[in-house]
Amino acid sequence: AIRRDALSVRQRMGELLERLVDGSFHRFESLFTVEEGRLGVVVTFLGVLELAKERLLDIVQEAPLAPIYVKSLAAGTDAPDALELSSEFDDVDAANTPDK
């Protein structure tokens, strides 16, 4: 049996903040890695959405169909690890999962 490594949205959120630590705008498509395939795209996109929801990212687009740029708003913190990142898309502790 082949088991694929699970990608964590929470972990990806931290990685995104590390990549955007300089506080400047980066092109949206530069956040994705082709080698990770569809699963990597989904996890990265969910991470971007979660960070935007937490108001840790600034996402701008000047006009329709123009490039999208992303900037970290957490650049003023000491380190991305200092932030408590959470995502509703990651697995929760088995003890906290209601019985089905």
Secondary structure, DSSP 4 states (H G I P E B T S, - for coil): ---PPPPPHHHHHHHHHHHTTT-S-EEGGGG--GGGHHHHHHHHHHHHHHHHHTT-EEEEESSTTSPEEEEES-TTSS-GGGS----TTSPPPGGGSPP-
